[in-house]
Structures are given as structure tokens and as C-alpha cells.
Amino acid sequence: MKKESDAILLRVFIGESDKYEGKSLSQYLVEFFKQEGLAGATIFRGIGGFGKKSKLHAASILRSSEDLPIVVEVVDRKENIERVKPQIGEIVEEGLITEEEVKIVVYESKLSS
């Protein structure tokens, strides 16, 4: 069975070394999104990149970067994303957040009903 709906995809760009309340910021965000009942979140670890300060971060066999780029994505209905955005602004001290409208397509087995 196929279900479609409109939603918001929020991406939070941070650094691997970023912390919040002594915990990895990316892990904290995912746990926060789960606690808030959002539909789903994923952490992506980049192998390279740079941000506002133009400092290049890259993974290397010879030298591992201490602060690789991290992207935390969360997707849900607009009203749920709007509800958590004020708290995200308090949690993320330094980073970049993007937001875009997306269409969610969910395929479910008829057997799982």
C-alpha cells in the first residue's frame, strides 16, 4: 500500500565535536526528536567539507579529522517541525539549519496491517 503526504525536511549542519549537556550534539538531537514524537531522524557523517569559517575538515587515512561535518535530518508534518524549532534554536549554539517542503511516500506491506 502506498501513502503520500506533504512534510518538512529539516537539516541541521554541525560538527562532529559539538556537544550539548555533555553528550554528542547529533545524538542529543536524534534523542530529542524521538522524545518529541517526530516521524524519523538520521545522522549523516561527512567525509569532508567546510563551513562558515572556511576551515576544511576531511577524513584521511594518514590523519583523521577531529571535527568532521555532521548532518542530522528530521522529517515530519509542518506543525510538528514548527513545534520543535524554538527548542532546536536553543540546543544548537553554532551551525546551519535548512528547511524544505517535501513529499513523503511510504510503502507498506498489506501483510503488516
Chimera marker file (.cmm) of the C-alpha trace (Angstrom):
<marker_set name="trace">
<marker id="1" x="0.000" y="0.000" z="0.000" r="1" g="1" b="0" radius="0.5"/>
<marker id="2" x="1.292" y="3.454" z="-0.919" r="1" g="1" b="0" radius="0.5"/>
<marker id="3" x="0.643" y="6.545" z="1.233" r="1" g="1" b="0" radius="0.5"/>
<marker id="4" x="1.679" y="10.072" z="0.275" r="1" g="1" b="0" radius="0.5"/>
<marker id="5" x="1.744" y="13.221" z="2.387" r="1" g="1" b="0" radius="0.5"/>
<marker id="6" x="3.378" y="16.624" z="2.491" r="1" g="1" b="0" radius="0.5"/>
<marker id="7" x="6.032" y="17.252" z="5.113" r="1" g="1" b="0" radius="0.5"/>
<marker id="8" x="9.033" y="19.359" z="6.102" r="1" g="1" b="0" radius="0.5"/>
<marker id="9" x="12.626" y="18.118" z="5.934" r="1" g="1" b="0" radius="0.5"/>
<marker id="10" x="14.862" y="19.899" z="8.408" r="1" g="1" b="0" radius="0.5"/>
<marker id="11" x="18.646" y="19.532" z="8.117" r="1" g="1" b="0" radius="0.5"/>
<marker id="12" x="20.949" y="20.545" z="10.940" r="1" g="1" b="0" radius="0.5"/>
<marker id="13" x="24.601" y="21.013" z="9.870" r="1" g="1" b="0" radius="0.5"/>
<marker id="14" x="27.006" y="20.768" z="12.803" r="1" g="1" b="0" radius="0.5"/>
<marker id="15" x="30.474" y="19.486" z="13.653" r="1" g="1" b="0" radius="0.5"/>
<marker id="16" x="31.320" y="16.046" z="14.972" r="1" g="1" b="0" radius="0.5"/>
<marker id="17" x="32.910" y="17.523" z="18.100" r="1" g="1" b="0" radius="0.5"/>
<marker id="18" x="29.845" y="19.637" z="19.009" r="1" g="1" b="0" radius="0.5"/>
<marker id="19" x="28.329" y="18.772" z="22.385" r="1" g="1" b="0" radius="0.5"/>
<marker id="20" x="25.191" y="19.591" z="24.341" r="1" g="1" b="0" radius="0.5"/>
<marker id="21" x="24.864" y="18.808" z="28.039" r="1" g="1" b="0" radius="0.5"/>
<marker id="22" x="27.998" y="16.651" z="27.811" r="1" g="1" b="0" radius="0.5"/>
<marker id="23" x="26.605" y="14.483" z="25.011" r="1" g="1" b="0" radius="0.5"/>
<marker id="24" x="27.300" y="14.406" z="21.287" r="1" g="1" b="0" radius="0.5"/>
<marker id="25" x="25.046" y="17.104" z="19.800" r="1" g="1" b="0" radius="0.5"/>
<marker id="26" x="23.974" y="14.871" z="16.906" r="1" g="1" b="0" radius="0.5"/>
<marker id="27" x="22.954" y="12.064" z="19.275" r="1" g="1" b="0" radius="0.5"/>
<marker id="28" x="21.217" y="14.535" z="21.573" r="1" g="1" b="0" radius="0.5"/>
<marker id="29" x="19.185" y="15.918" z="18.653" r="1" g="1" b="0" radius="0.5"/>
<marker id="30" x="18.070" y="12.463" z="17.474" r="1" g="1" b="0" radius="0.5"/>
<marker id="31" x="17.017" y="11.516" z="21.006" r="1" g="1" b="0" radius="0.5"/>
<marker id="32" x="15.208" y="14.862" z="21.359" r="1" g="1" b="0" radius="0.5"/>
<marker id="33" x="13.337" y="14.334" z="18.063" r="1" g="1" b="0" radius="0.5"/>
<marker id="34" x="12.322" y="10.828" z="19.158" r="1" g="1" b="0" radius="0.5"/>
<marker id="35" x="11.175" y="12.098" z="22.549" r="1" g="1" b="0" radius="0.5"/>
<marker id="36" x="9.088" y="14.756" z="20.779" r="1" g="1" b="0" radius="0.5"/>
<marker id="37" x="7.416" y="12.040" z="18.690" r="1" g="1" b="0" radius="0.5"/>
<marker id="38" x="8.687" y="13.143" z="15.282" r="1" g="1" b="0" radius="0.5"/>
<marker id="39" x="8.373" y="10.729" z="12.369" r="1" g="1" b="0" radius="0.5"/>
<marker id="40" x="12.064" y="9.991" z="11.763" r="1" g="1" b="0" radius="0.5"/>
<marker id="41" x="15.615" y="11.295" z="12.019" r="1" g="1" b="0" radius="0.5"/>
<marker id="42" x="19.001" y="10.244" z="10.649" r="1" g="1" b="0" radius="0.5"/>
<marker id="43" x="22.595" y="11.261" z="11.369" r="1" g="1" b="0" radius="0.5"/>
<marker id="44" x="24.976" y="11.535" z="8.401" r="1" g="1" b="0" radius="0.5"/>
<marker id="45" x="28.742" y="11.837" z="8.885" r="1" g="1" b="0" radius="0.5"/>
<marker id="46" x="30.555" y="13.618" z="6.094" r="1" g="1" b="0" radius="0.5"/>
<marker id="47" x="33.985" y="12.646" z="4.850" r="1" g="1" b="0" radius="0.5"/>
<marker id="48" x="34.854" y="16.254" z="4.149" r="1" g="1" b="0" radius="0.5"/>
<marker id="49" x="33.577" y="19.780" z="3.950" r="1" g="1" b="0" radius="0.5"/>
<marker id="50" x="33.883" y="23.313" z="5.245" r="1" g="1" b="0" radius="0.5"/>
<marker id="51" x="31.584" y="25.813" z="6.885" r="1" g="1" b="0" radius="0.5"/>
<marker id="52" x="31.233" y="29.497" z="7.656" r="1" g="1" b="0" radius="0.5"/>
<marker id="53" x="34.799" y="29.808" z="8.957" r="1" g="1" b="0" radius="0.5"/>
<marker id="54" x="36.133" y="28.094" z="5.776" r="1" g="1" b="0" radius="0.5"/>
<marker id="55" x="38.165" y="25.622" z="7.823" r="1" g="1" b="0" radius="0.5"/>
<marker id="56" x="38.486" y="22.442" z="5.753" r="1" g="1" b="0" radius="0.5"/>
<marker id="57" x="37.605" y="19.217" z="7.551" r="1" g="1" b="0" radius="0.5"/>
<marker id="58" x="38.436" y="15.933" z="5.859" r="1" g="1" b="0" radius="0.5"/>
<marker id="59" x="38.853" y="12.285" z="6.720" r="1" g="1" b="0" radius="0.5"/>
<marker id="60" x="42.211" y="10.854" z="5.726" r="1" g="1" b="0" radius="0.5"/>
<marker id="61" x="43.920" y="7.511" z="6.153" r="1" g="1" b="0" radius="0.5"/>
<marker id="62" x="47.043" y="9.283" z="7.413" r="1" g="1" b="0" radius="0.5"/>
<marker id="63" x="45.300" y="11.816" z="9.649" r="1" g="1" b="0" radius="0.5"/>
<marker id="64" x="41.780" y="11.705" z="10.955" r="1" g="1" b="0" radius="0.5"/>
<marker id="65" x="39.949" y="14.983" z="11.375" r="1" g="1" b="0" radius="0.5"/>
<marker id="66" x="38.689" y="15.730" z="14.842" r="1" g="1" b="0" radius="0.5"/>
<marker id="67" x="35.640" y="17.614" z="13.634" r="1" g="1" b="0" radius="0.5"/>
<marker id="68" x="34.096" y="16.061" z="10.527" r="1" g="1" b="0" radius="0.5"/>
<marker id="69" x="30.829" y="17.531" z="9.252" r="1" g="1" b="0" radius="0.5"/>
<marker id="70" x="27.611" y="16.028" z="10.585" r="1" g="1" b="0" radius="0.5"/>
<marker id="71" x="24.105" y="16.459" z="9.172" r="1" g="1" b="0" radius="0.5"/>
<marker id="72" x="21.078" y="15.500" z="11.229" r="1" g="1" b="0" radius="0.5"/>
<marker id="73" x="17.920" y="15.192" z="9.152" r="1" g="1" b="0" radius="0.5"/>
<marker id="74" x="14.432" y="15.053" z="10.591" r="1" g="1" b="0" radius="0.5"/>
<marker id="75" x="11.170" y="14.840" z="8.680" r="1" g="1" b="0" radius="0.5"/>
<marker id="76" x="7.579" y="15.262" z="9.817" r="1" g="1" b="0" radius="0.5"/>
<marker id="77" x="4.422" y="17.265" z="9.234" r="1" g="1" b="0" radius="0.5"/>
<marker id="78" x="4.884" y="21.040" z="9.210" r="1" g="1" b="0" radius="0.5"/>
<marker id="79" x="3.083" y="21.603" z="12.517" r="1" g="1" b="0" radius="0.5"/>
<marker id="80" x="5.355" y="19.131" z="14.323" r="1" g="1" b="0" radius="0.5"/>
<marker id="81" x="8.548" y="20.693" z="12.905" r="1" g="1" b="0" radius="0.5"/>
<marker id="82" x="7.291" y="24.182" z="13.815" r="1" g="1" b="0" radius="0.5"/>
<marker id="83" x="6.606" y="22.978" z="17.363" r="1" g="1" b="0" radius="0.5"/>
<marker id="84" x="10.231" y="21.868" z="17.954" r="1" g="1" b="0" radius="0.5"/>
<marker id="85" x="12.066" y="24.647" z="16.078" r="1" g="1" b="0" radius="0.5"/>
<marker id="86" x="12.290" y="27.000" z="19.095" r="1" g="1" b="0" radius="0.5"/>
<marker id="87" x="13.982" y="24.280" z="21.174" r="1" g="1" b="0" radius="0.5"/>
<marker id="88" x="16.391" y="23.433" z="18.333" r="1" g="1" b="0" radius="0.5"/>
<marker id="89" x="17.438" y="27.085" z="18.302" r="1" g="1" b="0" radius="0.5"/>
<marker id="90" x="18.302" y="26.827" z="21.987" r="1" g="1" b="0" radius="0.5"/>
<marker id="91" x="20.154" y="23.499" z="21.606" r="1" g="1" b="0" radius="0.5"/>
<marker id="92" x="22.282" y="24.324" z="18.530" r="1" g="1" b="0" radius="0.5"/>
<marker id="93" x="24.744" y="27.046" z="19.512" r="1" g="1" b="0" radius="0.5"/>
<marker id="94" x="26.652" y="27.068" z="16.230" r="1" g="1" b="0" radius="0.5"/>
<marker id="95" x="25.587" y="25.522" z="12.951" r="1" g="1" b="0" radius="0.5"/>
<marker id="96" x="23.303" y="25.866" z="9.969" r="1" g="1" b="0" radius="0.5"/>
<marker id="97" x="19.717" y="24.716" z="9.638" r="1" g="1" b="0" radius="0.5"/>
<marker id="98" x="17.901" y="24.314" z="6.331" r="1" g="1" b="0" radius="0.5"/>
<marker id="99" x="14.258" y="23.558" z="5.793" r="1" g="1" b="0" radius="0.5"/>
<marker id="100" x="12.373" y="22.423" z="2.722" r="1" g="1" b="0" radius="0.5"/>
<marker id="101" x="8.963" y="21.156" z="1.772" r="1" g="1" b="0" radius="0.5"/>
<marker id="102" x="8.991" y="17.507" z="0.718" r="1" g="1" b="0" radius="0.5"/>
<marker id="103" x="6.539" y="14.823" z="-0.266" r="1" g="1" b="0" radius="0.5"/>
<marker id="104" x="6.715" y="11.629" z="1.762" r="1" g="1" b="0" radius="0.5"/>
<marker id="105" x="5.902" y="8.380" z="0.004" r="1" g="1" b="0" radius="0.5"/>
<marker id="106" x="5.526" y="5.386" z="2.320" r="1" g="1" b="0" radius="0.5"/>
<marker id="107" x="5.137" y="1.862" z="1.010" r="1" g="1" b="0" radius="0.5"/>
<marker id="108" x="3.676" y="-0.645" z="3.460" r="1" g="1" b="0" radius="0.5"/>
<marker id="109" x="3.125" y="-4.326" z="3.029" r="1" g="1" b="0" radius="0.5"/>
<marker id="110" x="-0.508" y="-5.396" z="3.085" r="1" g="1" b="0" radius="0.5"/>
<marker id="111" x="0.625" y="-8.158" z="5.446" r="1" g="1" b="0" radius="0.5"/>
<marker id="112" x="1.889" y="-5.718" z="8.097" r="1" g="1" b="0" radius="0.5"/>
<marker id="113" x="-1.575" y="-4.229" z="8.679" r="1" g="1" b="0" radius="0.5"/>
<link id1="1" id2="2" r="1" g="1" b="0" radius="0.2"/>
<link id1="2" id2="3" r="1" g="1" b="0" radius="0.2"/>
<link id1="3" id2="4" r="1" g="1" b="0" radius="0.2"/>
<link id1="4" id2="5" r="1" g="1" b="0" radius="0.2"/>
<link id1="5" id2="6" r="1" g="1" b="0" radius="0.2"/>
<link id1="6" id2="7" r="1" g="1" b="0" radius="0.2"/>
<link id1="7" id2="8" r="1" g="1" b="0" radius="0.2"/>
<link id1="8" id2="9" r="1" g="1" b="0" radius="0.2"/>
<link id1="9" id2="10" r="1" g="1" b="0" radius="0.2"/>
<link id1="10" id2="11" r="1" g="1" b="0" radius="0.2"/>
<link id1="11" id2="12" r="1" g="1" b="0" radius="0.2"/>
<link id1="12" id2="13" r="1" g="1" b="0" radius="0.2"/>
<link id1="13" id2="14" r="1" g="1" b="0" radius="0.2"/>
<link id1="14" id2="15" r="1" g="1" b="0" radius="0.2"/>
<link id1="15" id2="16" r="1" g="1" b="0" radius="0.2"/>
<link id1="16" id2="17" r="1" g="1" b="0" radius="0.2"/>
<link id1="17" id2="18" r="1" g="1" b="0" radius="0.2"/>
<link id1="18" id2="19" r="1" g="1" b="0" radius="0.2"/>
<link id1="19" id2="20" r="1" g="1" b="0" radius="0.2"/>
<link id1="20" id2="21" r="1" g="1" b="0" radius="0.2"/>
<link id1="21" id2="22" r="1" g="1" b="0" radius="0.2"/>
<link id1="22" id2="23" r="1" g="1" b="0" radius="0.2"/>
<link id1="23" id2="24" r="1" g="1" b="0" radius="0.2"/>
<link id1="24" id2="25" r="1" g="1" b="0" radius="0.2"/>
<link id1="25" id2="26" r="1" g="1" b="0" radius="0.2"/>
<link id1="26" id2="27" r="1" g="1" b="0" radius="0.2"/>
<link id1="27" id2="28" r="1" g="1" b="0" radius="0.2"/>
<link id1="28" id2="29" r="1" g="1" b="0" radius="0.2"/>
<link id1="29" id2="30" r="1" g="1" b="0" radius="0.2"/>
<link id1="30" id2="31" r="1" g="1" b="0" radius="0.2"/>
<link id1="31" id2="32" r="1" g="1" b="0" radius="0.2"/>
<link id1="32" id2="33" r="1" g="1" b="0" radius="0.2"/>
<link id1="33" id2="34" r="1" g="1" b="0" radius="0.2"/>
<link id1="34" id2="35" r="1" g="1" b="0" radius="0.2"/>
<link id1="35" id2="36" r="1" g="1" b="0" radius="0.2"/>
<link id1="36" id2="37" r="1" g="1" b="0" radius="0.2"/>
<link id1="37" id2="38" r="1" g="1" b="0" radius="0.2"/>
<link id1="38" id2="39" r="1" g="1" b="0" radius="0.2"/>
<link id1="39" id2="40" r="1" g="1" b="0" radius="0.2"/>
<link id1="40" id2="41" r="1" g="1" b="0" radius="0.2"/>
<link id1="41" id2="42" r="1" g="1" b="0" radius="0.2"/>
<link id1="42" id2="43" r="1" g="1" b="0" radius="0.2"/>
<link id1="43" id2="44" r="1" g="1" b="0" radius="0.2"/>
<link id1="44" id2="45" r="1" g="1" b="0" radius="0.2"/>
<link id1="45" id2="46" r="1" g="1" b="0" radius="0.2"/>
<link id1="46" id2="47" r="1" g="1" b="0" radius="0.2"/>
<link id1="47" id2="48" r="1" g="1" b="0" radius="0.2"/>
<link id1="48" id2="49" r="1" g="1" b="0" radius="0.2"/>
<link id1="49" id2="50" r="1" g="1" b="0" radius="0.2"/>
<link id1="50" id2="51" r="1" g="1" b="0" radius="0.2"/>
<link id1="51" id2="52" r="1" g="1" b="0" radius="0.2"/>
<link id1="52" id2="53" r="1" g="1" b="0" radius="0.2"/>
<link id1="53" id2="54" r="1" g="1" b="0" radius="0.2"/>
<link id1="54" id2="55" r="1" g="1" b="0" radius="0.2"/>
<link id1="55" id2="56" r="1" g="1" b="0" radius="0.2"/>
<link id1="56" id2="57" r="1" g="1" b="0" radius="0.2"/>
<link id1="57" id2="58" r="1" g="1" b="0" radius="0.2"/>
<link id1="58" id2="59" r="1" g="1" b="0" radius="0.2"/>
<link id1="59" id2="60" r="1" g="1" b="0" radius="0.2"/>
<link id1="60" id2="61" r="1" g="1" b="0" radius="0.2"/>
<link id1="61" id2="62" r="1" g="1" b="0" radius="0.2"/>
<link id1="62" id2="63" r="1" g="1" b="0" radius="0.2"/>
<link id1="63" id2="64" r="1" g="1" b="0" radius="0.2"/>
<link id1="64" id2="65" r="1" g="1" b="0" radius="0.2"/>
<link id1="65" id2="66" r="1" g="1" b="0" radius="0.2"/>
<link id1="66" id2="67" r="1" g="1" b="0" radius="0.2"/>
<link id1="67" id2="68" r="1" g="1" b="0" radius="0.2"/>
<link id1="68" id2="69" r="1" g="1" b="0" radius="0.2"/>
<link id1="69" id2="70" r="1" g="1" b="0" radius="0.2"/>
<link id1="70" id2="71" r="1" g="1" b="0" radius="0.2"/>
<link id1="71" id2="72" r="1" g="1" b="0" radius="0.2"/>
<link id1="72" id2="73" r="1" g="1" b="0" radius="0.2"/>
<link id1="73" id2="74" r="1" g="1" b="0" radius="0.2"/>
<link id1="74" id2="75" r="1" g="1" b="0" radius="0.2"/>
<link id1="75" id2="76" r="1" g="1" b="0" radius="0.2"/>
<link id1="76" id2="77" r="1" g="1" b="0" radius="0.2"/>
<link id1="77" id2="78" r="1" g="1" b="0" radius="0.2"/>
<link id1="78" id2="79" r="1" g="1" b="0" radius="0.2"/>
<link id1="79" id2="80" r="1" g="1" b="0" radius="0.2"/>
<link id1="80" id2="81" r="1" g="1" b="0" radius="0.2"/>
<link id1="81" id2="82" r="1" g="1" b="0" radius="0.2"/>
<link id1="82" id2="83" r="1" g="1" b="0" radius="0.2"/>
<link id1="83" id2="84" r="1" g="1" b="0" radius="0.2"/>
<link id1="84" id2="85" r="1" g="1" b="0" radius="0.2"/>
<link id1="85" id2="86" r="1" g="1" b="0" radius="0.2"/>
<link id1="86" id2="87" r="1" g="1" b="0" radius="0.2"/>
<link id1="87" id2="88" r="1" g="1" b="0" radius="0.2"/>
<link id1="88" id2="89" r="1" g="1" b="0" radius="0.2"/>
<link id1="89" id2="90" r="1" g="1" b="0" radius="0.2"/>
<link id1="90" id2="91" r="1" g="1" b="0" radius="0.2"/>
<link id1="91" id2="92" r="1" g="1" b="0" radius="0.2"/>
<link id1="92" id2="93" r="1" g="1" b="0" radius="0.2"/>
<link id1="93" id2="94" r="1" g="1" b="0" radius="0.2"/>
<link id1="94" id2="95" r="1" g="1" b="0" radius="0.2"/>
<link id1="95" id2="96" r="1" g="1" b="0" radius="0.2"/>
<link id1="96" id2="97" r="1" g="1" b="0" radius="0.2"/>
<link id1="97" id2="98" r="1" g="1" b="0" radius="0.2"/>
<link id1="98" id2="99" r="1" g="1" b="0" radius="0.2"/>
<link id1="99" id2="100" r="1" g="1" b="0" radius="0.2"/>
<link id1="100" id2="101" r="1" g="1" b="0" radius="0.2"/>
<link id1="101" id2="102" r="1" g="1" b="0" radius="0.2"/>
<link id1="102" id2="103" r="1" g="1" b="0" radius="0.2"/>
<link id1="103" id2="104" r="1" g="1" b="0" radius="0.2"/>
<link id1="104" id2="105" r="1" g="1" b="0" radius="0.2"/>
<link id1="105" id2="106" r="1" g="1" b="0" radius="0.2"/>
<link id1="106" id2="107" r="1" g="1" b="0" radius="0.2"/>
<link id1="107" id2="108" r="1" g="1" b="0" radius="0.2"/>
<link id1="108" id2="109" r="1" g="1" b="0" radius="0.2"/>
<link id1="109" id2="110" r="1" g="1" b="0" radius="0.2"/>
<link id1="110" id2="111" r="1" g="1" b="0" radius="0.2"/>
<link id1="111" id2="112" r="1" g="1" b="0" radius="0.2"/>
<link id1="112" id2="113" r="1" g="1" b="0" radius="0.2"/>
</marker_set>
